Amino acid sequence: MQYMLLIYNDPALEPAYGTPAFEAMMGGYFSLNEKMKADGVLRAGEGLQGIDTATSVRQRGGKVETMDGPFAETKEHLGGYYVIDVPDLDAALKYAAMIPSVGFGTIEVRPLMAYNPAET
């Protein structure tokens, strides 16, 4: 079963870019990437640019609207994701707990819909 691990972080709590703590965190991400590849579970994963680069789109009353930034105002921002293929939720939670920012952020684990089960 495929799961998406959504990585939410509060920018005020994450290590500053270029600091030793930031480098250690990124090293943790690189190590996790290699572990998931070696375990054969990694299907995709990337970091996202900051929320200041986001544009939200919606349609109301037949009119398409665009807005700068994410739709929801929250302290934690979606910063990246992984898509993994594991046997069950317990396995997905195991990998989610290995994400370096779990100590100061939140990892949301959600199963992907299997619209074409023969392709998964």
CORJONOR-V88185 format. One record per residue. N is the residue number from 1. RES is the residue in three letters. BURIAL is 1 if it has 9 or more other ideal C-beta (glycine too) atoms within 8 Angstrom, else 0. Layout:
n = [N;N]
res = [RES;RES]
burial = [BURIAL;BURIAL]
This chain:
n = [1;2;3;4;5;6;7;8;9;10;11;12;13;14;15;16;17;18;19;20;21;22;23;24;25;26;27;28;29;30;31;32;33;34;35;36;37;38;39;40;41;42;43;44;45;46;47;48;49;50;51;52;53;54;55;56;57;58;59;60;61;62;63;64;65;66;67;68;69;70;71;72;73;74;75;76;77;78;79;80;81;82;83;84;85;86;87;88;89;90;91;92;93;94;95;96;97;98;99;100;101;102;103;104;105;106;107;108;109;110;111;112;113;114;115;116;117;118;119;120]
res = [MET;GLN;TYR;MET;LEU;LEU;ILE;TYR;ASN;ASP;PRO;ALA;LEU;GLU;PRO;ALA;TYR;GLY;THR;PRO;ALA;PHE;GLU;ALA;MET;MET;GLY;GLY;TYR;PHE;SER;LEU;ASN;GLU;LYS;MET;LYS;ALA;ASP;GLY;VAL;LEU;ARG;ALA;GLY;GLU;GLY;LEU;GLN;GLY;ILE;ASP;THR;ALA;THR;SER;VAL;ARG;GLN;ARG;GLY;GLY;LYS;VAL;GLU;THR;MET;ASP;GLY;PRO;PHE;ALA;GLU;THR;LYS;GLU;HIS;LEU;GLY;GLY;TYR;TYR;VAL;ILE;ASP;VAL;PRO;ASP;LEU;ASP;ALA;ALA;LEU;LYS;TYR;ALA;ALA;MET;ILE;PRO;SER;VAL;GLY;PHE;GLY;THR;ILE;GLU;VAL;ARG;PRO;LEU;MET;ALA;TYR;ASN;PRO;ALA;GLU;THR]
burial = [1;1;1;1;1;1;1;1;1;1;0;0;0;1;0;0;0;0;0;0;0;1;1;1;1;1;0;1;1;0;0;1;1;0;1;1;0;0;0;0;1;1;0;0;1;0;0;0;0;0;0;0;0;1;0;1;0;0;0;0;0;0;0;0;0;0;0;0;1;1;0;0;0;0;0;1;1;1;1;1;1;1;1;1;1;1;0;0;0;0;1;1;1;0;1;1;0;1;1;1;1;1;0;0;1;0;1;0;1;0;1;1;0;0;0;0;0;0;0;0]
